[in-house]
């Protein structure tokens, strides 16, 4: 009945097609609007006018094909073939259509994400952002950053995911799209998945819930509440779980109910309320996800065994094994899909390399026929590419250095003092002002986060001092110190250097690996770094490495410039090594 209605509407609108050149039929514009508000209706409408599109211009047909992909994606219909979007994308690239090209790139990325090809999906998302240019199309920018964040999250790259989710939220705010803002806040909260980040996670979830409450949207409120309940279970705050999950139990959306009922059942089980746990586990059997069903059958089998119901337990265990087998097949298929993704990506890179080789051959032919000015231009271009690559590598090196320095700072006495100062400021803020309950709770949560971070830093500082004492008290360290006290020169065998390296890495986890991740070192440079770590003086370094004292000073100065890209003193290099 509904399809018939849309067919009638489409035929009616088709009779009023705009007559001016390059105007799209009104029915397609209507379908485009429906993709956001009612995607299922958009899919039905587009299907109903499929036969009519053959008589339209190529431009109109390409717009129709783009809308079909868009409507399917919005209606949660998996995009299982790149052949649907790539011809559309190539058409808009050829036409340099700035209106539709960003969206075509985006849905090419969505297609490859559904196909499990993360590298190709990210490439298309980046291209979509490139062709957008200015600060327009806030909605599309938000979608692109959100999809990139999910890819990073799936890979466990939480810092990268957090950055792009923040961008998605920023564009949603500019678009004034409250629904997208809620999902962006939820995604941001999910990036703080470790124990240290639960306070930040709860802040984002609470903000998302407040926004959903303001919209009076029960479905989204239930979704956010279930996520908050999951965090409370993780924190062991079982007294808060029931309170937060109670309203969510009324939801009718299966994909939300599965999470809510699963968390509720686990909570009752851990609280020792076996009857209620059994009730919710049994409910899950009707609509739970694959993982929820597996867990439910296992728990129900345990509960049946506790009651002596052997046959019931056996039935659930058999179902558990079937569900577990399905999970393994799913994981295997995901693994295979990832392997295929990497293979396909390598294949495309290989094809690109072949194309580049062919182009280079053509350039060689052209080279012999060109003038000296063209030769100079080619040399300049080569130098520019080389400089650009070196600059990119150096920026990556500085980024790694910055991360190491940030990690070390968070374990330093300076960080602890700064942390205490911030806690005192927040305490004074609470003491001096009268704030609403919600704002006061946020300040209290900030204080708790600072307190836990401070404790973590104090623990790290203690561990560092313990590691230093262990290193200096080690046999190999004492061996090197004794050699330094001897008058005669000596040649140290490789075994001693290897043992020193192992001991330093044991005391300071991955010390040498951190250095090599930033920049490659020669064996001589590494030996100097190891000697700095065990407090050997420069004059003794010269004896132990069979070099002059001036050479040791020069190497330390050169290493600082090699790592940091700027001139420095040997003492600055020693301080950096001591901080690792």
N, C-alpha and C positions, 0 to 999 in steps of 0.2 A: 504493500500500500504506500509506504513512504517513498520507495523508488519510483512508483508511478507518479506520485505527486511531484517529485523533483524532475522527472522527465517532462511533465506538463509545463513546469516552470521554465525549464531550459528551452523547450520549443517556443514558448511565449517570448522569452528574452531573445532568442535567436532571430526572431522576426524584427527586432529593433537594433540590429548590429549597427554600429556607427559607420558612417559612409566615408569619413575622412581617412586618408592614407595612414597606415601603421597603427590604426586604432584596434584594440582587442575587442572581441565580442564581450558583451556585458555579462554573459553567463560565466565566462572565465574569471572575470573580476569578482563576481559573486562567489565562485568556488574558492578563490584566493582568500577572501574574507572569512569564509567558513572553515578554512584549515585551522585557524586559531580558535574560533569560538565553538565549532562543532565538526571536528575532523571526520567523524564517521559519515556525517551528511555530505561533506565535501567529496569523500571517496565515492559515495553513491551517485552524486550529481555528475562527477567526472566520468564514471562508467556509463551513465545514461547517454552521454553525448559523444562517445567514442567514435561511432560510425560517421557522425557529422563532421568530424575534424579532417577527414581525408580530402574534403573539398576546399579546405582553407589554405592560406598561404603558408610557406615554410616557417615564417616567423611565428605565426599563430600556433602551428603544430608544435614547434619547439617550446613555446610557452605552456601549452597544454601538457606536454611530456614532463616539464619541470614541475608543474602543479601536481601531477599524478605521484611523482616521487615524494614531494613535500607532504601531500595529504596522507600517504601511506605511513610516512615517518611520524607525523603528528598523531596518527591513529594507532601507534605502537605495532604497526605491521612491519616485520623485519625486511630490510632492503638486502636481498640475497643475490643481486647481480649488478655488477658495475656497467653492464651493457645498457642499462636503462638511463644512466645519468651521463656517461662519458660522451656519447654523441651530442647531447645537449650542451655539455660543457665546452666541447671543441667548437661547436657552432658559435657560442657567445664569445669565445676567445678570438675566433676568426673575425667576427663582426665588431670586436672591441666594444661590446655592449656593457657599459658601466652600470646600467640599471639592474641587469639580471646576472651578470658575471659573478659578483660576490656570493649570491645565493646559490648559484650553480656549483661554485667551489665548495661551499659549505655542505651541500647535500652529497657531493662526491666524497667529502670527508666522512659524513655520516654513513654512507654506504660502505666505505672501507672499514669503518669501526665495527659495523654489524658483521662484516666478513672476517673480523679479527686481525686486520692488517693495520696495527697501530702506527708504524712509521709512515705509511702512505697517508693515513688519515690526518696525522699531524701536519704533514706537508701541505695537504689541501687546505686545512684550517689556517695555516700561516699565509698561504696565497690569498685566501679570502680576506684576511685582515689587510694584506698589502694593497689589494685593489680597492678596498673601501676608502682609503686615503684620509679624508677629513674626519671630523667628529660626528658625522651623521650616522644614521642607522644604528641607534643605540640598542634596539631589540636584537638585531642580528649579531652585533658585537658581543652582547651578553651571552647569547646562545653559543657562539664560537668558543669563548673563554670557558664556559661551563663544560662543553664537550672535551676541551683540552684538559681541563682539571680532572675529569673522570678517567681519561686515559692515564694521566700521571698517577692518580690514586690507585688504579688497577695494578700499576707497576711498583707501588709502594714508595713513590717519590713524593713524600708528603710536603716538603718545602716548596717544590715546584708547583704542586697542586694548589697549595695555599695561595701562592702568588696569583695564579690565573683565576681562582675562585674569587679572590678579592676584586680583580678587574671585572669579573662577571657581575658581582654585586654593585660595583660602581656604575656600570652601564644600566643596570636595572633601576637603580635609584634615579639616574638621569631620565630614564624612560617613564618613571613613576609607575612601574609595573610591580605592584605589591606581591602578586603570586610568585613571580620570578625571584623577588627579593627573599621570600621565605625559603625557597629551594636553595638559593645561593648561600643563605645563612646556615641552612642544614648541611650543605656540602662543606662549608668552611669548618663547621663544628666537627665533622667526621675526620678532618685532617689531624685533629689533636687526639689521636687514638691511643697514645701511650699514657702511662699512669701519671706522669708529670703534667700532662696537658688536659686533664679532665676538668679542671676549673675553667680553663678557656673554652673547652667544649661546651660546658653547661651554660656559660654566658651567651654563646652564639645560639644554642638551642632555645634558651629563654627568650632571647630577642625575636627569634623566629616564631615562637609560640605566642608572644604578645601581639605580633603583627597578624597572625592567623586569627587570634581572638578578636582583634579590632575589625577584621573582615567578617567575623561570625561564620567561619568556614569549618564546620565540624570534621569534615574528611581530612583536611590538612592539619587541623589541631590534633586529631588522633595520630596522624603520622608522626608529628613532632613529639607528642607525648610518649609514644612507644620508644623513640630514640633516647629521650631523657631517661625513661625507665631502664633502658639497656645500660646507660652510663651508671645509674644508681646501683644496678646489680654488679657492675664491674668494680665499683667503689665499696661494695659490701654494705651499702645503706639500705638494708631490706625494709626498714620501717617506712621509708619514703616511696618504695616501689608501688605498693598497693594504691596509695593515694594518687600517684601520678597516672597509673594505668587504668584506674576505675572508669573514667569517662571514655577512654579509648576502646573499651570492650564493647561499646555500642555500635562501632563502625560496621558497615556492611560491605566494604571493599575487601575482597579476599586477599589481595596482595599485602594490604595493611593488617588485616585480621591475623594473618599467619604470623607476622612478627610480634604483634601484641599478645596473642594467645600463647606463643612459644615462651616469651619472657615471663608471662604470668604463671604459666605452668612450672617453669624452672624455679620461680620465686617460691611458690607453694611447696615445691619439692624440697628446697633448701631449708624452708622454715619448718619442715616436718609435717605439714598438712597433706597427708597422702591422698585423702578423698578428693580434695579440691584439685590437687595436681593431676590425679587420674581423670577428673572431669574435663579439664582443659586439654590434656594430651589426647583424649578421645575425640574432642571437638576438632582438634587439628587434623585428624584423619580424613575429614571431609573436604578441607580446602587448603591444607598446608603446602608449602613449597617442598621441593625434593629433600632439602636438608632438614626442614622442620619435621617431615614425615619420618625420616631416618631416626632422628633423636626421639620422637614421640614413641615409636615402636620399641626402642631400646628401653626407655623409661617405664613404659607399660609392662614390658617383660620383667623388669626388676621388681615392680610393684606386685605383679602376679606371683612371682616367686616368694616374696615376703609373706604373702597370704596363703602360700601353699597350693596355688592354682596352677599346677604343672602344665596342663593342656593349654590353658590360656597363654601362659608364658611361652610355650612352644610355638603357638600360632604367631605371637608377636615377634619372636626371634626369627621365624621363617620370613615374615614380612620385612623385618629389619635387614636380613641378608639380601633380600631382593632389592630393597631401596639402596642398600650400601653398594650393591653391584651397579645400580643405575648411576649412583654418584661417581663411582670409579670410571664408568664409561664416559660420563660427562666430563670428568677431569681429563681423561685420556683424549677426548675429542678436543677439549680446550688446548691441551698441550700440542696435539697434532696441528691444530689451527695456528698456534703461535709459531711452530716450526715452519709450517707452510708460509706463514707471513714473512718470517726471516728469509726463507728461501726465495720467495717471490721478490722481496726487496733486493736481495743480492742479485737476482736475475735481472731486475730492472737496472741496477747499478752497472752490471756487466754490459747490458745493451747500451747504456749511456756511454760507457768507456769505449765500446766499439765505435759508436757514432763519433765520439771525440777523436778517436784515432783516425777515422776516415776524414774528418774535417782537418785534422792536422796534416794529413797527406796532401790534401788539396791546398792547404796553406803553403806547404813546401814547394808545390808546383808554381804557386803564385809568387813565392819568394824570389825565384830566379828571374822573374820577369818584371819585378818592381824596382823602383828607384831607391837610392840610398835613403831618401826621406822616409819611405815606407819601412825600411829596415830599422831606422831609428825609432819609429812609432811602435814597431813590434817589440823592440828591446825595452822601450819605456813601459809598454803594457805588461810584459813579463815581469819586470821589476816591480810594477804596481801590484800585480797578483801575489808575488812573493812577499812583498811588504805587508799586504793585507792579511795573508795567511799567518805570517809571523806575529802580526799585531793581534790577531784573534787568539793564537796560541798563548801569547803573553797575557792577554786579558783573562783567559781561563786559568793561567798560573796564578795571577793576582787574586782571582776569586777563591781559589783553593787556599792560598795563604790567608786570606781574610777569614775564611771559615775556621782555619786552625787557630788563628789569633783570637777569634770570638770564643772558641771552645776553651782555650787556655785562660782567657780573661774570666770566664764564668767559674773557674776553679781558683781564682787568685784572691789574695787578701784585700786588694783594692775593690774587687767586685763585692766582697762580703761587707766592707765598710759602706759602700754606696748603697747596697741593699738595705742595711740597717737604717741609713739616713732616710731612705724612701719610706720604710715602715714607720719611722717616727713622724714623718710628715703626714702620712695617712692617719696615724693615731691622733695627731694634733688637729687634723681636719675634722675628724669625728667629734673630738672634744669641743671644738670651737663653734661648730655649726649644727643647726637642726635641719636634717634632710628627710625627705620622704622615705618610707620603709624600703622601697625597691632600690633607690639610689644608695641608701645606707648599706644594704645587703651587697651591692656591687662593690662598694669600697671595702667592705669586710672580705669579700672574695679576693680582691686585689691584694689585701694584706696577707691572706693565707697563701696566695700564690708566691708572693715575695718571701714569706717565711720558709716555704718548702724549697724554693730556689736557693735561699741562703744556707739552709741545712745541707742541701746537695753540694753547694760550693765548699762548705766547711769539711764535709766528708771527702770531697775530691782533693782539698788541700792537705788533709791528713794522710790520704793514700799516697799523694805525691811525695810528701816528706818521708813516709815509710819506704817508698820505692827508692828514694835517694840514699837512705841509710843502708838499705839492703845492697844497693849497687856498690857503694863505697866500702862496705864490709866484705865484699865477695873476694874469693881467692885470686881471680884474674886481675881485679883492680889492684889488690895488694902487690901482685906480681909486677905490674907496670910501674907502681910507685917505687918498688925496690930497685928496678932497673934504672929508674931516674936518679936514684941516690948513689949508684955506682959511678966511679970515675971514668972507666973505659967505655968506648963505644960498643954497641952490640947490634946484631942483626936479628930481628924478631921473625920467627918462622910463621907461615900463613896460618898454622893451626891456632896460634895465640890470638891473632887478629880475629879469626872466625869465632873463637870462644868469647872474646870481648864483645863482638857484635851480638852474639846470642844472649849474653848476660844483660847487655843494655836493653835489648828488645824484650827480655823477660821482665825487667824492672819497669821500663816505660813501654807499654804495649805498642807494637808496630812503629817504633821510633824511625827505623830506616825506611820502612814502607811509606811513612808520611813524607819523608824527604824526597824519595824517588817519585811519588805521585805528583809532586810539584815540579821537579826538575831532575834530569839525569845527573849523576855524579860519577867521577872516576874513582877507582879504588883508593888512590892517594887522598882525594878530597873527602871520601867517606872516613878514612882513618883519622883525619884531622878532626872531623865532627865527633867521632867516638872519643877521642882524647879530650876534647873540650868538655864532653859530657861527664868525664871522670876527673875533672879539675886538674888536668896536666898543664903546666905552664908552657908558654910558647918556646922558651929555650930548650925545654925537655922534649917538646914535640919535634924540634929540629933533629935532636939526637936519635929519637925513636924512629923517625922516618928517613934518616940519612939525608936531610936537606939543611940548607942554611936557615938561620933565623929570619933573614929578610924574605926568603922564599915562603916561609910559613905565614908571615904577615901579609904578603902579597896574595896568597891563596885565600885567606880569610876575607880580605877586602874584595877580591874578585867574586867570591861566593855570594857576598851580600848583594853586589850589583847584579849578579846572574839571577838571583831569586827575586829581588825587589825592583829591578829595572832602574835603580838610581844609585848614585855613589854613596858609600857609607864607610864607616871605620871598622877595623877588625874587631873592636870591642862590641860594636853593634851586632856583628854576626855571632859573637860568643853569647850575647844576651838572648838572641833569638834561639840558638841551640839549647841554651839552658832552660828556656820557657817551654820546650816541647815535652 
